[in-house]
């Protein structure tokens, strides 16, 4: 069991140490329920791969509902099919990613996704793909924009366009 109060206190302390308390809030919440509204950006970091498509879509939808039209949802994940950086450990990175993918599938029904697959889940949640930036140590930050207000049928909308230019995050 996670000590939510302790985790929130640690997060607040980290943000204070970084001088970010005036720009951020730490809220303990059930991520499958309504999230606190009003944020400009909602970040899901290394979360989506833990869940099957249905649950991942709910998480993305909850963020979209809280953010509101025009705001952003960021997803930080290592995507399947993305080129790993040229390094002596590239084959190890692929093995680790594959092992993690299989572990998530067996334990939770989740797994690694391609950018196209993640984009399709996001489209069902009322989001459209903005950009995908590669992180220096691998993984990506995928930016989505909220395109429709919650409950407007976004889950039944057209699939997102997932062919975008991927730029390294600088």
Backbone bond lengths (Angstrom), bond angles and torsions (degrees), N, CA, C in turn:
res aa  C-N    CA-C-N  psi(-1)  N-CA   C-N-CA  omega(-1)  CA-C   N-CA-C  phi
1 X - - - 1.451 - - 1.528 108.82 -
2 X 1.298 115.73 136.78 1.458 121.65 -178.74 1.519 109.51 -86.83
3 X 1.297 116.38 133.38 1.456 122.37 175.29 1.525 107.27 -80.88
4 X 1.330 116.55 93.13 1.456 120.69 -173.84 1.519 112.66 -64.05
5 X 1.328 117.39 -39.61 1.464 120.00 179.86 1.523 110.22 -64.53
6 X 1.340 116.63 -42.33 1.463 120.66 178.57 1.513 112.03 -65.84
7 X 1.317 116.69 -41.14 1.461 121.06 178.96 1.526 110.24 -64.26
8 X 1.328 117.16 -43.81 1.461 121.13 178.84 1.532 110.21 -62.83
9 X 1.330 117.14 -40.79 1.463 120.92 178.79 1.532 110.61 -63.66
10 X 1.331 116.64 -40.98 1.469 120.29 177.82 1.528 110.38 -63.83
11 X 1.323 116.85 -42.02 1.463 120.34 179.44 1.523 110.62 -64.25
12 X 1.328 116.53 -42.64 1.475 119.62 178.60 1.528 110.95 -62.44
13 X 1.336 116.48 -41.23 1.458 120.14 179.35 1.522 110.79 -64.55
14 X 1.326 117.10 -43.33 1.468 120.86 178.28 1.532 110.35 -59.63
15 X 1.330 116.88 -46.37 1.463 120.48 179.21 1.528 111.06 -63.02
16 X 1.320 117.47 -38.61 1.467 120.91 177.02 1.521 110.40 -64.18
17 X 1.335 117.20 -42.64 1.466 121.34 178.82 1.527 111.55 -61.78
18 X 1.330 116.37 -30.17 1.470 121.24 -179.63 1.529 112.46 -90.54
19 X 1.324 116.97 -1.49 1.461 120.84 -179.76 1.525 113.06 72.98
20 X 1.315 117.06 31.85 1.465 120.45 -174.19 1.525 113.84 -113.12
21 X 1.318 118.43 9.68 1.465 119.77 -175.16 1.521 112.78 -65.34
22 X 1.321 118.27 -26.36 1.455 120.08 -179.99 1.529 112.59 -79.17
23 X 1.335 117.46 -9.50 1.465 120.84 -176.88 1.529 113.67 -117.30
24 X 1.327 118.11 -0.61 1.455 120.70 -174.25 1.523 111.39 -137.85
25 X 1.315 114.64 159.99 1.458 121.87 172.92 1.520 107.70 -130.84
26 X 1.324 116.10 145.64 1.458 122.05 172.79 1.519 106.22 -114.00
27 X 1.338 115.82 122.78 1.455 121.33 -177.49 1.516 108.30 -130.92
28 X 1.320 116.90 130.23 1.461 121.63 173.85 1.519 106.65 -85.67
29 X 1.332 116.57 122.29 1.461 120.36 -177.13 1.522 109.84 -152.05
30 X 1.308 115.63 161.37 1.456 122.66 173.07 1.524 106.51 -84.99
31 X 1.326 116.78 114.94 1.463 120.03 -173.42 1.523 113.36 -69.33
32 X 1.338 118.15 -10.46 1.455 120.47 176.62 1.528 111.93 -94.20
33 X 1.336 116.82 -4.40 1.458 122.20 176.54 1.520 108.03 -105.36
34 X 1.317 115.48 -179.19 1.459 119.66 178.41 1.526 109.72 -58.38
35 X 1.314 116.22 134.83 1.462 121.91 178.78 1.521 109.61 -96.28
36 X 1.324 117.59 157.46 1.468 119.89 178.06 1.534 110.28 -59.34
37 X 1.322 117.60 127.14 1.467 120.55 -177.70 1.522 112.22 -81.34
38 X 1.317 114.67 169.18 1.451 120.83 169.80 1.504 116.69 101.56
39 X 1.332 118.57 -3.51 1.456 119.60 178.07 1.526 111.40 -78.24
40 X 1.313 116.12 150.24 1.466 120.53 175.74 1.517 110.94 -77.76
41 X 1.343 115.40 -32.58 1.465 121.92 -176.59 1.520 108.53 -140.02
42 X 1.327 115.74 136.39 1.461 122.39 173.87 1.523 106.83 -118.49
43 X 1.331 116.83 130.70 1.459 122.79 -175.17 1.519 110.65 -114.83
44 X 1.332 115.49 126.62 1.464 122.35 170.94 1.523 105.95 -110.46
45 X 1.309 116.92 107.61 1.459 121.29 -177.01 1.519 110.30 -109.27
46 X 1.325 114.98 116.03 1.460 122.75 177.62 1.528 111.35 54.64
47 X 1.332 115.46 44.95 1.452 121.96 -178.55 1.527 111.62 -117.32
48 X 1.314 117.35 -43.52 1.467 122.05 -171.56 1.525 111.95 -59.04
49 X 1.310 118.71 -38.60 1.469 121.68 -177.95 1.527 112.49 -64.85
50 X 1.325 117.22 -18.12 1.461 120.97 -179.12 1.523 113.25 -78.27
51 X 1.330 117.71 -9.01 1.453 121.03 -170.49 1.521 111.93 -126.44
52 X 1.343 115.44 153.17 1.465 120.31 175.55 1.532 108.79 -70.78
53 X 1.328 116.64 174.00 1.464 120.54 -175.70 1.528 113.11 -58.44
54 X 1.332 117.08 -41.70 1.456 120.70 -178.56 1.529 111.22 -62.13
55 X 1.336 117.03 -48.88 1.467 120.64 179.84 1.533 111.50 -68.13
56 X 1.324 117.13 -38.88 1.468 120.42 178.87 1.526 110.26 -61.60
57 X 1.330 116.67 -39.71 1.462 120.44 178.31 1.523 110.73 -65.45
58 X 1.325 117.78 -39.26 1.463 121.21 177.47 1.530 109.83 -62.19
59 X 1.334 117.44 -44.31 1.470 120.37 178.94 1.530 110.92 -59.68
60 X 1.317 116.56 -45.98 1.462 120.79 178.99 1.532 110.76 -63.77
61 X 1.338 117.18 -40.51 1.469 121.22 179.38 1.522 110.55 -64.56
62 X 1.340 117.99 -41.61 1.471 120.61 179.10 1.533 110.61 -61.05
63 X 1.317 116.44 -41.30 1.470 119.82 177.24 1.524 110.78 -65.00
64 X 1.329 117.23 -42.29 1.471 121.25 179.40 1.526 110.81 -62.65
65 X 1.330 116.70 -42.85 1.464 120.79 178.88 1.525 110.95 -61.46
66 X 1.316 116.53 -44.34 1.467 120.50 -178.42 1.524 111.73 -69.28
67 X 1.327 116.30 -39.73 1.464 120.43 -177.09 1.526 111.60 -70.64
68 X 1.314 117.49 -43.10 1.465 120.70 -178.14 1.513 111.79 84.36
69 X 1.324 114.88 162.82 1.468 122.71 -175.03 1.526 111.59 -54.00
70 X 1.326 114.80 134.54 1.459 121.82 176.04 1.514 114.92 89.08
71 X 1.327 117.95 -15.28 1.461 120.06 -179.67 1.521 110.78 -90.91
72 X 1.330 116.39 179.14 1.467 120.45 -169.98 1.512 113.67 -117.19
73 X 1.333 113.43 151.78 1.460 123.62 169.88 1.517 106.13 -125.29
74 X 1.328 116.40 125.07 1.464 121.24 178.87 1.520 109.07 -107.22
75 X 1.327 115.23 138.71 1.458 121.47 177.18 1.524 107.36 -121.19
76 X 1.324 116.85 119.93 1.463 122.58 176.61 1.522 107.58 -104.21
77 X 1.325 116.75 110.52 1.462 122.79 -177.76 1.522 109.29 -150.65
78 X 1.305 115.98 159.04 1.459 121.41 167.05 1.520 105.51 -90.66
79 X 1.317 116.08 116.34 1.456 121.48 -176.59 1.522 111.14 -89.34
80 X 1.311 115.99 147.07 1.464 120.31 174.47 1.527 107.96 -73.36
81 X 1.321 115.11 146.70 1.452 119.90 176.12 1.511 114.13 83.89
82 X 1.339 117.04 -7.86 1.458 117.52 178.39 1.520 108.58 -79.55
83 X 1.298 115.96 145.64 1.456 120.32 179.26 1.510 109.01 -68.84
84 X 1.326 115.22 129.90 1.459 118.01 173.71 1.516 107.12 -80.73
85 X 1.295 116.68 156.31 1.455 120.92 -179.21 1.523 109.78 -66.63
86 X 1.318 116.24 142.60 1.462 120.19 178.19 1.515 109.02 -62.66
87 X 1.307 114.22 114.34 1.454 119.05 178.70 1.515 107.78 -161.11
88 X 1.314 117.39 163.29 1.462 120.08 177.55 1.524 112.47 -62.27
89 X 1.341 117.56 -18.16 1.467 120.14 -177.73 1.521 112.43 -99.32
90 X 1.330 118.91 9.48 1.462 120.96 -176.39 1.525 111.71 -56.43
91 X 1.335 118.52 -43.83 1.464 119.86 -179.60 1.526 110.69 -68.65
92 X 1.327 117.40 -33.03 1.460 120.92 176.02 1.527 108.90 -65.55
93 X 1.347 117.31 -42.18 1.455 121.26 179.26 1.527 110.44 -58.89
94 X 1.339 117.63 -43.03 1.460 120.99 179.10 1.533 110.85 -63.96
95 X 1.337 116.44 -41.23 1.467 119.62 179.10 1.523 110.74 -65.08
96 X 1.318 116.74 -41.58 1.466 120.78 179.29 1.531 109.65 -63.93
97 X 1.334 117.27 -43.96 1.465 121.15 179.44 1.525 110.75 -62.82
98 X 1.318 116.94 -42.53 1.466 120.59 179.50 1.524 110.78 -65.85
99 X 1.334 116.93 -42.24 1.465 120.54 178.26 1.527 110.49 -62.20
100 X 1.325 116.78 -42.08 1.463 120.53 178.84 1.522 110.16 -65.29
101 X 1.318 117.09 -41.43 1.457 121.69 178.39 1.526 110.68 -58.11
102 X 1.322 117.01 -46.77 1.461 120.94 179.42 1.529 111.85 -65.94
103 X 1.325 116.70 -39.92 1.468 121.35 178.62 1.534 110.12 -61.06
104 X 1.332 116.98 -45.45 1.460 120.78 180.00 1.529 111.16 -64.79
105 X 1.327 116.61 -39.72 1.460 120.45 178.79 1.528 110.84 -61.09
106 X 1.324 116.62 -46.60 1.463 121.17 -177.64 1.528 111.69 -70.13
107 X 1.325 117.60 -43.75 1.463 121.06 -173.65 1.525 113.95 -80.10
108 X 1.325 117.43 -39.18 1.468 119.68 -171.88 1.520 114.27 -128.48
109 X 1.327 117.49 -9.01 1.460 119.82 -174.15 1.516 111.87 82.96
110 X 1.322 117.10 3.07 1.459 122.28 179.73 1.511 110.97 -89.71
111 X 1.310 116.45 -160.56 1.452 121.01 177.41 1.511 111.79 157.64
112 X 1.306 115.26 172.10 1.456 121.61 176.80 1.519 108.64 -68.15
113 X 1.323 116.36 150.51 1.456 121.21 179.70 1.520 110.42 -129.95
114 X 1.310 114.98 156.07 1.461 119.91 172.22 1.522 107.86 -79.21
115 X 1.316 117.02 166.80 1.456 121.15 176.32 1.530 109.98 -60.87
116 X 1.324 117.41 -40.58 1.466 120.92 179.76 1.527 111.04 -62.88
117 X 1.327 117.69 -43.67 1.467 121.77 179.92 1.527 110.10 -64.18
118 X 1.328 117.64 -46.76 1.458 121.54 178.12 1.522 110.34 -60.61
119 X 1.330 117.21 -40.77 1.460 121.30 177.92 1.514 112.67 -62.04
120 X 1.326 116.49 -38.11 1.463 120.56 178.00 1.534 111.16 -66.69
121 X 1.333 117.33 -42.47 1.466 120.56 176.81 1.525 110.34 -61.82
122 X 1.326 116.03 -42.87 1.459 120.81 -179.57 1.529 111.04 -63.86
123 X 1.334 117.52 -38.74 1.463 120.88 178.79 1.526 110.68 -61.16
124 X 1.333 116.69 -38.77 1.472 120.81 177.18 1.526 111.31 -64.33
125 X 1.330 116.63 -23.32 1.467 121.95 -178.38 1.525 112.68 -95.16
126 X 1.336 117.66 4.44 1.459 120.41 179.16 1.516 114.08 88.14
127 X 1.327 116.91 24.07 1.464 122.26 -179.28 1.520 110.32 -117.46
128 X 1.315 115.76 152.82 1.455 121.04 174.08 1.523 109.14 -125.24
129 X 1.308 116.23 143.32 1.459 121.73 -177.27 1.512 111.28 -68.03
130 X 1.337 115.93 130.10 1.459 121.25 176.77 1.508 110.89 -100.99
131 X 1.328 116.60 -60.94 1.458 120.56 -178.26 1.519 109.54 -155.34
132 X 1.326 114.79 166.24 1.456 121.49 175.80 1.512 106.85 -137.35
133 X 1.320 116.35 120.27 1.460 121.63 -178.73 1.519 109.61 -115.19
134 X 1.331 115.68 131.04 1.459 120.58 177.25 1.513 109.66 -77.49
135 X 1.320 116.12 138.14 1.459 121.79 176.57 1.523 109.53 -88.80
136 X 1.325 118.90 149.79 1.470 121.36 -176.79 1.533 114.14 -56.94
137 X 1.319 118.12 -35.04 1.465 120.42 -177.29 1.529 112.18 -96.52
138 X 1.317 117.54 14.36 1.457 121.86 -177.00 1.512 109.88 100.08
139 X 1.299 115.90 166.05 1.444 120.33 -174.81 1.513 110.32 83.77
140 X 1.299 115.35 176.81 1.460 121.52 -175.90 1.513 110.58 -144.45
141 X 1.324 114.73 156.59 1.457 122.51 166.67 1.521 105.04 -110.48
142 X 1.324 115.73 117.54 1.460 120.88 179.94 1.521 107.54 -106.96
143 X 1.326 115.43 124.91 1.461 121.63 -178.80 1.521 109.64 -100.35
144 X 1.327 115.07 130.53 1.457 121.89 174.70 1.519 108.54 -122.25
145 X 1.314 116.22 150.22 1.468 122.87 174.67 1.515 108.72 -111.79
146 X 1.331 115.08 142.58 1.460 120.04 175.78 1.523 107.06 -77.12
147 X 1.337 116.44 122.51 1.456 119.97 -175.53 1.516 113.71 -105.94
148 X 1.327 118.12 -21.84 1.451 120.30 -178.40 1.521 109.17 -137.82
149 X 1.325 117.04 144.92 1.456 119.16 175.69 1.518 110.57 -62.56
150 X 1.315 116.47 152.31 1.463 121.94 179.38 1.520 110.29 -56.87
151 X 1.339 115.79 140.30 1.453 120.82 177.10 1.507 114.45 79.74
152 X 1.327 118.73 9.89 1.453 120.26 -177.90 1.514 112.99 -96.50
153 X 1.335 116.15 12.43 1.452 118.61 179.61 1.508 113.04 91.86
154 X 1.329 118.24 13.56 1.457 121.24 -178.27 1.512 111.76 -58.76
155 X 1.337 116.57 -31.28 1.456 119.47 -178.32 1.516 111.72 -66.18
156 X 1.342 116.78 -21.79 1.455 120.12 179.94 1.519 112.14 -102.18
157 X 1.326 116.82 5.73 1.463 121.12 -175.50 1.512 112.49 -72.17
158 X 1.328 116.20 -179.65 1.456 120.77 -178.60 1.515 111.41 -68.74
159 X 1.307 116.07 156.18 1.466 121.11 177.26 1.514 109.01 -64.38
160 X 1.319 115.86 149.05 1.457 119.83 -179.09 1.517 111.27 -75.36
161 X 1.305 115.39 158.77 1.450 120.40 172.39 1.508 106.61 -85.11
162 X 1.321 117.32 119.74 1.460 119.22 -173.71 1.520 112.72 -111.07
163 X 1.308 118.12 3.90 1.460 119.76 176.15 1.520 108.09 -87.25
164 X 1.292 117.41 101.91 1.462 123.24 -178.13 1.524 108.98 -133.18
165 X 1.305 115.03 159.01 1.465 120.17 175.37 1.509 108.16 -75.34
166 X 1.310 115.82 131.90 1.461 121.42 179.02 1.508 107.82 -104.51
167 X 1.310 115.61 121.52 1.452 121.32 -178.22 1.509 109.98 -115.56
168 X 1.341 117.61 142.21 1.472 119.49 175.23 1.522 110.23 -62.26
169 X 1.325 115.75 140.56 1.456 120.46 176.27 1.511 108.37 -77.67
170 X 1.320 118.27 123.99 1.450 122.26 -173.88 1.415 115.75 -93.87
